[in-house]
Amino acid sequence: MNKKIVEYFEEGYKAFNKVSVRNGKFHHYANPVKKDSPYTFTSYREWQRGWNTAYFENLEKLNELGARS
């Protein structure tokens, strides 16, 4: 497995928990990899896949706790 691909996945996974404050509002970090470049498309997808994985794991935790249905 390509180490760079794993690194992008892990970066996306960690980015889900990072939040920036702009003008008093909280914002999640966006994907820093450009989607349009043919060389970085795989990196873009892996970063996004990591972020989505963290999102759905968090959603499952919330549903188990009964916080939201």
C-alpha positions in Angstrom: 0.0 0.0 0.0 1.2 3.5 -0.8 2.3 5.4 2.3 1.2 8.7 0.9 -2.4 7.5 0.4 -2.5 6.3 4.0 -1.2 9.6 5.2 -3.9 11.5 3.3 -6.6 9.2 4.8 -5.2 9.8 8.3 -5.0 13.6 7.7 -8.7 13.6 6.7 -9.6 11.5 9.6 -7.9 13.9 12.1 -9.3 17.0 10.3 -12.8 16.0 11.3 -12.1 17.0 14.9 -10.4 20.2 14.0 -12.5 23.4 14.0 -11.6 26.9 13.2 -13.4 30.0 14.4 -14.1 32.7 11.9 -16.3 35.8 12.7 -17.5 34.0 15.9 -18.7 30.9 14.0 -17.2 27.4 14.0 -16.1 25.9 10.7 -14.8 22.4 9.9 -11.6 22.3 7.9 -12.1 21.8 4.2 -10.2 19.4 2.0 -6.8 21.1 1.3 -6.0 18.9 -1.7 -7.2 20.3 -5.1 -9.7 18.1 -6.8 -9.1 19.3 -10.4 -5.5 18.1 -10.7 -5.2 14.6 -12.2 -2.1 13.8 -10.1 -3.8 14.6 -6.8 -7.2 13.2 -7.4 -6.4 10.0 -5.5 -5.0 12.1 -2.6 -8.2 14.2 -2.7 -10.4 11.2 -2.5 -8.4 9.5 0.3 -8.5 12.7 2.4 -12.2 12.9 1.9 -12.7 9.2 2.6 -10.8 9.7 5.9 -13.0 12.7 6.9 -16.2 10.8 5.9 -15.1 7.7 8.0 -14.6 9.9 11.1 -18.0 11.6 10.4 -19.9 8.3 10.3 -18.1 6.8 13.3 -19.1 9.9 15.3 -22.7 9.6 14.1 -22.8 6.0 15.2 -21.5 7.0 18.6 -24.2 9.6 18.9 -26.9 7.2 17.9 -25.7 4.6 20.4 -25.9 7.2 23.2 -29.4 8.1 22.2 -28.5 11.7 21.8 -30.1 11.8 18.4 -32.3 9.5 16.4 
